[in-house]
Amino acid sequence: MHRYSTKAIVEGALLSAITVILSFFSIYVPGVGLLADLVLPVPVIILGMKHGLSVSLLSVLVSGAVIAAFSGPIRAITGVLSFGLVGMGMGWALKRKYSPFKVFAVGTGASLVSNIALFMLSLAIMGINPFLQEIEIYRESLNSAAKVYSRIGVDPETIKPALEMYGKILDLMPLLIPAMLVLASVSSSFLCFHISKMILRRLGYSMEDFPPIWQWKMPPYTLLLFLMGQLSVLVESYWPVGILKQIGLNLQMIFSIAFFIQGLAVLAFFLGKYNVSKVLRVFVILFLFSNPFMAQLIFLLGMIDTAFNFRRL
């Protein structure tokens, strides 16, 4: 039988209590809920770093049991899935001294499993697809906006092309649910990593940071995956099998964002190389995000850099 040290038990109990308190903030205090959700994995990460996976797992189970006693089993299950898997995964990776990108990858994988489980739980218990529900809210907002424009005297034919374009985007959204799950997992893991780093450093623990953004580079095979996505959409138009288009659109969405970030990394490299002032850098970034054509060029720059690596020129 495995025996835990007194220190591990005491710290596990203390951090479990903190996790439970944060969970109650997340459940019952809407204004603080989002921040609490981001901080929730940190106590589990600390336990995993210091005492290993078994102690962090025990802490998650104890926290889940307390939450279930006060808020019901459904709240407990969703809470444990949302913070437990990410915290245990990142704590395990940090204890094994993984690089920041590997820790981030483990956190993203755990977050993706968590999001899929929560998505399936929502479908099974409540019969609600949260993504379709959000899409319907956006569709209703679009219709409301059209009515407002009509009331203030705007010609319906003037806004019809824009409404049709946004309507087509909303029609595609159900096909992109897998990509949205992946991107949500990446975003939450990235935020969790940085929040954990800030808190752990304040508590006296060392946690290696990501390298500077100008050193970021996607592996070459990501370009192949993106091209496979484009090919899948093309093949579906000539040989409809029902799934190729969805696979292709999801691959395109994920790697379009990845290549855009890589394009920003290339831009940051050359801005630093030529000692561009910080004020001018801010204006350049704001201009890129406000100009769709320039944003497309940054995406293309990132995609081509994956194959040719402009930063070595």
WOHUPE-V497589 format. One record per residue. N is the residue number from 0. RES is the residue in three letters. SS is DSSP state (a for helix, b for strand, c for the rest). PHI is phi in radians with two decimals (999 if undefined). OMEGA is omega in whole degrees, -180 to 180 (none if undefined). Layout:
<<N:RES:SS:PHI:OMEGA> <N:RES:SS:PHI:OMEGA>>
//
This chain:
<<0:MET:c:999:-178> <1:HIS:c:-1.29:180> <2:ARG:c:-1.92:180> <3:TYR:c:-1.67:178> <4:SER:c:-1.22:179> <5:THR:a:-1.04:180> <6:LYS:a:-1.08:180> <7:ALA:a:-1.12:-180> <8:ILE:a:-1.16:-179> <9:VAL:a:-1.12:-180> <10:GLU:a:-1.13:178> <11:GLY:a:-1.10:180> <12:ALA:a:-1.15:-179> <13:LEU:a:-1.12:-178> <14:LEU:a:-1.26:174> <15:SER:a:-1.14:178> <16:ALA:a:-1.11:177> <17:ILE:a:-1.09:179> <18:THR:a:-1.08:179> <19:VAL:a:-1.10:179> <20:ILE:a:-1.08:178> <21:LEU:a:-1.08:178> <22:SER:a:-1.11:178> <23:PHE:a:-1.15:174> <24:PHE:a:-1.06:-179> <25:SER:a:-1.11:-176> <26:ILE:a:-1.42:-167> <27:TYR:a:-1.86:-180> <28:VAL:c:-2.11:-173> <29:PRO:a:-0.98:-177> <30:GLY:a:-1.16:-177> <31:VAL:a:-1.77:-172> <32:GLY:a:-1.02:-177> <33:LEU:a:-1.12:178> <34:LEU:a:-1.11:179> <35:ALA:a:-1.10:179> <36:ASP:a:-1.07:-180> <37:LEU:a:-1.29:-178> <38:VAL:a:-1.52:-174> <39:LEU:c:-0.91:-179> <40:PRO:a:-1.20:-171> <41:VAL:a:-1.07:178> <42:PRO:a:-1.01:179> <43:VAL:a:-1.19:178> <44:ILE:a:-1.10:-180> <45:ILE:a:-1.07:179> <46:LEU:a:-1.08:179> <47:GLY:a:-1.09:178> <48:MET:a:-1.10:-171> <49:LYS:a:-1.53:-169> <50:HIS:a:-2.16:176> <51:GLY:c:1.72:-173> <52:LEU:a:-1.16:-175> <53:SER:a:-1.14:180> <54:VAL:a:-1.21:179> <55:SER:a:-1.15:177> <56:LEU:a:-1.12:179> <57:LEU:a:-1.08:179> <58:SER:a:-1.10:179> <59:VAL:a:-1.10:-180> <60:LEU:a:-1.15:178> <61:VAL:a:-1.13:179> <62:SER:a:-1.06:179> <63:GLY:a:-1.08:180> <64:ALA:a:-1.13:179> <65:VAL:a:-1.17:178> <66:ILE:a:-1.07:179> <67:ALA:a:-1.10:-179> <68:ALA:a:-1.16:-176> <69:PHE:a:-1.75:-173> <70:SER:a:-2.15:177> <71:GLY:c:1.73:-175> <72:PRO:a:-1.15:-179> <73:ILE:a:-1.12:177> <74:ARG:a:-1.04:-179> <75:ALA:a:-1.14:-179> <76:ILE:a:-1.13:180> <77:THR:a:-1.13:179> <78:GLY:a:-1.15:180> <79:VAL:a:-1.10:179> <80:LEU:a:-1.16:-175> <81:SER:a:-1.29:-178> <82:PHE:a:-1.89:-173> <83:GLY:a:-1.18:-177> <84:LEU:a:-1.13:180> <85:VAL:a:-1.12:-179> <86:GLY:a:-1.09:180> <87:MET:a:-1.15:-179> <88:GLY:a:-1.12:-178> <89:MET:a:-1.23:177> <90:GLY:a:-1.11:177> <91:TRP:a:-1.07:-179> <92:ALA:a:-1.15:179> <93:LEU:a:-1.19:178> <94:LYS:a:-1.12:178> <95:ARG:c:-1.48:176> <96:LYS:c:1.07:177> <97:TYR:c:-1.23:176> <98:SER:c:-1.18:-179> <99:PRO:a:-0.95:-179> <100:PHE:a:-1.18:177> <101:LYS:a:-1.22:176> <102:VAL:a:-1.07:178> <103:PHE:a:-1.08:179> <104:ALA:a:-1.13:178> <105:VAL:a:-1.10:178> <106:GLY:a:-1.08:179> <107:THR:a:-1.13:178> <108:GLY:a:-1.07:179> <109:ALA:a:-1.14:179> <110:SER:a:-1.13:179> <111:LEU:a:-1.13:176> <112:VAL:a:-1.04:179> <113:SER:a:-1.08:-178> <114:ASN:a:-1.14:178> <115:ILE:a:-1.12:180> <116:ALA:a:-1.11:178> <117:LEU:a:-1.15:177> <118:PHE:a:-1.07:179> <119:MET:a:-1.16:179> <120:LEU:a:-1.13:178> <121:SER:a:-1.09:178> <122:LEU:a:-1.16:-174> <123:ALA:a:-1.28:-173> <124:ILE:a:-1.56:-174> <125:MET:a:-1.80:-178> <126:GLY:c:1.15:-176> <127:ILE:c:-2.04:171> <128:ASN:c:-1.66:-174> <129:PRO:a:-1.07:-180> <130:PHE:a:-1.23:178> <131:LEU:a:-1.13:178> <132:GLN:a:-1.12:178> <133:GLU:a:-1.12:180> <134:ILE:a:-1.09:179> <135:GLU:a:-1.14:177> <136:ILE:a:-1.11:178> <137:TYR:a:-1.11:-180> <138:ARG:a:-1.14:177> <139:GLU:a:-1.12:178> <140:SER:a:-1.12:179> <141:LEU:a:-1.12:178> <142:ASN:a:-1.14:178> <143:SER:a:-1.14:179> <144:ALA:a:-1.10:179> <145:ALA:a:-1.10:179> <146:LYS:a:-1.17:179> <147:VAL:a:-1.10:179> <148:TYR:a:-1.06:179> <149:SER:a:-1.14:-178> <150:ARG:a:-1.19:-178> <151:ILE:c:-1.58:172> <152:GLY:c:1.65:178> <153:VAL:c:-1.33:180> <154:ASP:c:-1.11:-180> <155:PRO:a:-0.97:-180> <156:GLU:a:-1.18:-180> <157:THR:a:-1.22:-177> <158:ILE:a:-1.66:-178> <159:LYS:a:-1.02:180> <160:PRO:a:-1.04:-180> <161:ALA:a:-1.16:179> <162:LEU:a:-1.12:179> <163:GLU:a:-1.13:179> <164:MET:a:-1.10:179> <165:TYR:a:-1.16:177> <166:GLY:a:-1.10:178> <167:LYS:a:-1.15:177> <168:ILE:a:-1.10:179> <169:LEU:a:-1.14:177> <170:ASP:a:-1.14:180> <171:LEU:a:-1.41:-173> <172:MET:a:-0.98:179> <173:PRO:a:-1.02:178> <174:LEU:a:-1.23:-174> <175:LEU:a:-1.73:-180> <176:ILE:a:-1.02:177> <177:PRO:a:-1.02:179> <178:ALA:a:-1.13:179> <179:MET:a:-1.13:176> <180:LEU:a:-1.10:180> <181:VAL:a:-1.12:-178> <182:LEU:a:-1.16:176> <183:ALA:a:-1.11:179> <184:SER:a:-1.17:178> <185:VAL:a:-1.08:-178> <186:SER:a:-1.11:-177> <187:SER:a:-1.17:179> <188:SER:a:-1.17:179> <189:PHE:a:-1.11:179> <190:LEU:a:-1.13:180> <191:CYS:a:-1.09:179> <192:PHE:a:-1.05:-176> <193:HIS:a:-1.25:178> <194:ILE:a:-1.16:178> <195:SER:a:-1.08:-180> <196:LYS:a:-1.06:-179> <197:MET:a:-1.11:-178> <198:ILE:a:-1.21:-178> <199:LEU:a:-1.13:178> <200:ARG:a:-1.18:176> <201:ARG:a:-1.14:-180> <202:LEU:c:-1.54:176> <203:GLY:c:1.66:178> <204:TYR:c:-1.70:178> <205:SER:c:-1.57:178> <206:MET:c:-2.55:-177> <207:GLU:c:-1.12:-179> <208:ASP:c:-1.64:173> <209:PHE:c:-1.10:171> <210:PRO:c:-1.15:178> <211:PRO:c:-0.99:-173> <212:ILE:a:-1.06:-178> <213:TRP:a:-1.22:176> <214:GLN:a:-1.71:-178> <215:TRP:c:-1.24:178> <216:LYS:c:-2.68:178> <217:MET:c:-1.32:176> <218:PRO:c:-1.15:-175> <219:PRO:c:-1.01:-177> <220:TYR:a:-1.17:178> <221:THR:a:-1.14:176> <222:LEU:a:-1.13:178> <223:LEU:a:-1.13:179> <224:LEU:a:-1.12:178> <225:PHE:a:-1.10:179> <226:LEU:a:-1.15:175> <227:MET:a:-1.11:177> <228:GLY:a:-1.10:178> <229:GLN:a:-1.11:180> <230:LEU:a:-1.14:-180> <231:SER:a:-1.09:178> <232:VAL:a:-1.11:180> <233:LEU:a:-1.15:-179> <234:VAL:a:-1.13:-179> <235:GLU:a:-1.05:-179> <236:SER:a:-1.22:179> <237:TYR:a:-1.81:-177> <238:TRP:c:-2.38:-174> <239:PRO:c:-1.19:176> <240:VAL:c:-2.07:172> <241:GLY:c:1.70:-174> <242:ILE:c:-2.02:-176> <243:LEU:a:-1.07:-179> <244:LYS:a:-1.08:-180> <245:GLN:a:-1.12:178> <246:ILE:a:-1.04:-178> <247:GLY:a:-1.11:-179> <248:LEU:a:-1.12:180> <249:ASN:a:-1.19:177> <250:LEU:a:-1.09:180> <251:GLN:a:-1.10:-178> <252:MET:a:-1.12:-178> <253:ILE:a:-1.12:-174> <254:PHE:a:-1.44:172> <255:SER:a:-1.11:178> <256:ILE:a:-1.17:179> <257:ALA:a:-1.09:-180> <258:PHE:a:-1.24:175> <259:PHE:a:-1.10:178> <260:ILE:a:-1.11:178> <261:GLN:a:-1.14:176> <262:GLY:a:-1.06:176> <263:LEU:a:-1.11:178> <264:ALA:a:-1.12:178> <265:VAL:a:-1.10:179> <266:LEU:a:-1.07:180> <267:ALA:a:-1.08:179> <268:PHE:a:-1.07:-176> <269:PHE:a:-1.30:175> <270:LEU:a:-1.11:177> <271:GLY:a:-1.25:-179> <272:LYS:a:-1.05:-178> <273:TYR:c:-1.74:173> <274:ASN:c:0.94:176> <275:VAL:c:-1.22:-177> <276:SER:c:-1.11:-178> <277:LYS:a:-1.10:179> <278:VAL:a:-1.09:180> <279:LEU:a:-1.16:177> <280:ARG:a:-1.07:179> <281:VAL:a:-1.09:179> <282:PHE:a:-1.10:179> <283:VAL:a:-1.09:-179> <284:ILE:a:-1.13:179> <285:LEU:a:-1.08:179> <286:PHE:a:-1.11:180> <287:LEU:a:-1.09:-177> <288:PHE:a:-1.33:180> <289:SER:a:-1.75:-177> <290:ASN:c:-2.14:-177> <291:PRO:a:-1.01:-179> <292:PHE:a:-1.13:179> <293:MET:a:-1.18:176> <294:ALA:a:-1.08:177> <295:GLN:a:-1.13:178> <296:LEU:a:-1.14:178> <297:ILE:a:-1.13:176> <298:PHE:a:-1.06:179> <299:LEU:a:-1.11:178> <300:LEU:a:-1.05:179> <301:GLY:a:-1.14:-179> <302:MET:a:-1.15:-179> <303:ILE:a:-1.21:179> <304:ASP:a:-1.10:178> <305:THR:a:-1.03:-179> <306:ALA:a:-1.59:-169> <307:PHE:a:-1.96:178> <308:ASN:c:0.92:-180> <309:PHE:a:-1.06:-176> <310:ARG:a:-1.26:175> <311:ARG:a:-1.64:-178> <312:LEU:c:-1.27:none>>
//
